[in-house]
Amino acid sequence: MNIPETPVDATYNWWGSERPAYISGKIWDGRDNDSLVEVEFQPYRVSNVSLINGKAVNQENPSTISQNL
């Protein structure tokens, strides 16, 4: 089986913690199993402030609500 060399891009997500070891522990990827592709999660969000009252906020223009969740 050929495993892609390009990692999965999971950057700029909120993982429930600011600790890289905690985040890495939540991801099962090529670092854990050679038959899987690696997942890149850094840089990551250090909080979930992008969600305000159940609505996603446009990070480039915080006054703009981009989508209802």
N, C-alpha and C positions, 0 to 999 in steps of 0.2 A: 504494500500500500504506500503510495506517495503522499507524504504530508507536506502541505504548503509551507513554504519558508516564511511567508509574510504573516506576522502575528495578527490576531484579531484586535481591532482598535476598539477598546472599551474605555478610552480616556474621557475625561470631563464628566464622569458620573459620580453620583453620591452613593457611597457604599455603606453608609450607616456608621462610619468611623473616620477619624483622621489618621489612624495608625496604619502604615503600610503593611505591617505583618498581619494585622487583622484582616485587611482587605485581601491580601494574597491568600490567606487561609480560606476565604470564601470562594476562591476561583480554582476549579479543577482544570488544569491545562497541561501543556507540554513540560512544565517544570515538575509535574507530578507523575506523568505517564508519557513515555516516549512516543506513543501512538497518537498523541493529540498535538494540536498546534498551540503555541504559546499565546497568551492574552496579555496585551499591554494595557495597564490601568492607570499609569502615571503620565501626566498629571491628572489628579482627581479633584472633585469638589470637596471642600472642607466643611460644607454645611448643605442643608437642603433648602436654603432661603429662596431658591428659584421657584418654589411652590408657595403661593400665597392664596389662602382661602380656596384651595383646590384648583387653582388656575396656574398654568405655566406662564412664567414671566420671561419676556425677551431679555436676555442678558446684556445685549448691546444697547438696548433702550429700556431700562427697567420700568418706565412708566407705561409701556405697551404690553397689554395682555395678548399673548400669541395664540393661545388655544385653551379652551375649557377642557378639563379632565373629567 
